[in-house]
Amino acid sequence: MAADALFKPFNVKGLHLKNRIVMAPMTRSFSPGGVATEDVAQYYRRRAEGEVGLIVSEGTGVDRPASLNDPKVPRFHGEAELAAWKRVIDEVHAAGGVMAPQLWHVGAVRSREAEWTPPGPYDSPSGLSRPEKKFGEAMSDADVADAIRAFAEAAGNAKRLGFDAVELHGAHGYLIDQFFWDGTNHREDAYGSKALPGRARFAGDILRAVRQAVGPDYPVIIRISQWKQQDYDVKLAETPKALETWLGALVDAGADVLHCSQRRFWEPEFEGSDLNFAGWAKKLTGVPTITVGSVGLSGDFIAGFSGESAQPASLEELERRLDRGDFDLVAVGRALLQDPQWAVKVREGRTSELAAFERSVMATLY
Ligand SMILES: Cc1cc2nc3c(=O)[nH]c(=O)nc-3n(C[C@H](O)[C@H](O)[C@H](O)COP(=O)(O)O)c2cc1C
């Protein structure tokens, strides 16, 4: 496994990353009452010690009553919550790491805890959790404005606490993505449109408000996906032209990096080219992109949720694409849950020590 391309440094807006490896955001639900614990801080510190170039936190809730659907997911607002995150970033920095929180609003996605409901109504563009599935009410103008404020405030707090960048969760069928998707956004105001760039107005307003809060020099990443947890086959953009207008709107609004979520990074995005989602995003916008999806593993993460293990896989194809300049950074999820030393082992060529991903690791915070 020749992994040289993965270990070249990279700069984003003056933020120095020692290599191209990003820890993918992964919800762990180990923060009772929404407050990250000392164990959470040590969990991230271990990934910094393991030479991950950029750590993206698990999704963390912005200041709306129903931004989260699980009481053990950490919040990114409130005194105790932010003090806990300060502890996390201080630990990561002490170990030489670089970190961004992933700012999250789940939108109309039902609570996973049968006995628990969020302390306020679910937010969504049109009161739908998926096409034709009524769930709660459409957000009012005031709700939309308040959600934009909540993201911007969280980004400002990330910077103030010392985080190195922020990531907005605009993927996987959660709130921002519910606005992108015509199946869940039927609004007839400025936040709805028949055309995708029009439905990107909510994300654009968030990006502009975030930029206002963090200033011109602070890296802002947005995570996007064609697929939705509600429907893996959705393609928001069916053609490169449609992708260009969608992503162009996000870059114009202030996104510095596009984190392009796929379940399997080697799958081409459009016919006639082997470029993947991150490859097309970089080609069409010129901004740095992050790829993700089954890096170093044989099976994808949705299968992992249902108990399938995944074997270690070669990094050759990933390297080929990275070397060719398709994308700039590579997010690694499950392999880094399994082994905080994954990057070190790859750099040192200790591939025989890389283990299969077993679902049991999700039950602990190692
Ligand atoms: C346990 C777990 C939790 C996840 N939580 C999030 C999340 O909070 N935000 C997000 O954008 N993606 C989340 N994902 C998706 C990952 O960031 C990543 O895109 C996915 O696991 C594919 O990478 P992998 O194949 O290397 O694991 C999660 C994945 C896993 C396995």
The ligand as an SDF file (V2000), in Angstrom:
LIG
                    3D

 31 33  0  0  0  0  0  0  0  0999 V2000
  -21.8870    5.4250   13.7830 C   0  0  0  0  0  0  0  0  0  0  0  0
  -21.9940    6.4190   12.6650 C   0  0  0  0  0  0  0  0  0  0  0  0
  -22.5280    7.6820   12.9130 C   0  0  0  0  0  0  0  0  0  0  0  0
  -22.6130    8.6380   11.8920 C   0  0  0  0  0  0  0  0  0  0  0  0
  -23.0530    9.9050   12.1770 N   0  0  0  0  0  0  0  0  0  0  0  0
  -22.9470   10.8920   11.2450 C   0  0  0  0  0  0  0  0  0  0  0  0
  -23.1750   12.2630   11.5890 C   0  0  0  0  0  0  0  0  0  0  0  0
  -23.4360   12.6400   12.7490 O   0  0  0  0  0  0  0  0  0  0  0  0
  -23.0620   13.1930   10.5960 N   0  0  0  0  0  0  0  0  0  0  0  0
  -22.7590   12.8420    9.3100 C   0  0  0  0  0  0  0  0  0  0  0  0
  -22.6660   13.7200    8.4500 O   0  0  0  0  0  0  0  0  0  0  0  0
  -22.5220   11.5530    8.9830 N   0  0  0  0  0  0  0  0  0  0  0  0
  -22.5780   10.5870    9.9060 C   0  0  0  0  0  0  0  0  0  0  0  0
  -22.2370    9.2850    9.5770 N   0  0  0  0  0  0  0  0  0  0  0  0
  -21.7150    8.9890    8.2270 C   0  0  0  0  0  0  0  0  0  0  0  0
  -20.1690    9.0700    8.2300 C   0  0  0  0  0  0  0  0  0  0  0  0
  -19.7120   10.3910    8.4280 O   0  0  0  0  0  0  0  0  0  0  0  0
  -19.5690    8.5540    6.9130 C   0  0  0  0  0  0  0  0  0  0  0  0
  -19.9930    9.3650    5.8570 O   0  0  0  0  0  0  0  0  0  0  0  0
  -19.9450    7.1130    6.6560 C   0  0  0  0  0  0  0  0  0  0  0  0
  -19.7240    6.3050    7.7920 O   0  0  0  0  0  0  0  0  0  0  0  0
  -19.1190    6.5360    5.5030 C   0  0  0  0  0  0  0  0  0  0  0  0
  -17.7530    6.4750    5.8560 O   0  0  0  0  0  0  0  0  0  0  0  0
  -17.0800    5.0370    6.2190 P   0  0  0  0  0  0  0  0  0  0  0  0
  -17.4990    4.1220    5.1250 O   0  0  0  0  0  0  0  0  0  0  0  0
  -15.5980    5.3410    6.2180 O   0  0  0  0  0  0  0  0  0  0  0  0
  -17.5860    4.6240    7.5490 O   0  0  0  0  0  0  0  0  0  0  0  0
  -22.1890    8.3020   10.5830 C   0  0  0  0  0  0  0  0  0  0  0  0
  -21.6670    7.0250   10.3380 C   0  0  0  0  0  0  0  0  0  0  0  0
  -21.5570    6.0900   11.3470 C   0  0  0  0  0  0  0  0  0  0  0  0
  -20.9390    4.7420   11.0370 C   0  0  0  0  0  0  0  0  0  0  0  0
  1  2  1  0
  2  3  1  0
  2 30  2  0
  3  4  2  0
  4  5  1  0
  4 28  1  0
  5  6  2  0
  6  7  1  0
  6 13  1  0
  7  8  2  0
  7  9  1  0
  9 10  1  0
 10 11  2  0
 10 12  1  0
 12 13  2  0
 13 14  1  0
 14 15  1  0
 14 28  1  0
 15 16  1  0
 16 17  1  0
 16 18  1  0
 18 19  1  0
 18 20  1  0
 20 21  1  0
 20 22  1  0
 22 23  1  0
 23 24  1  0
 24 25  2  0
 24 26  1  0
 24 27  1  0
 28 29  2  0
 29 30  1  0
 30 31  1  0
M  END
$$$$
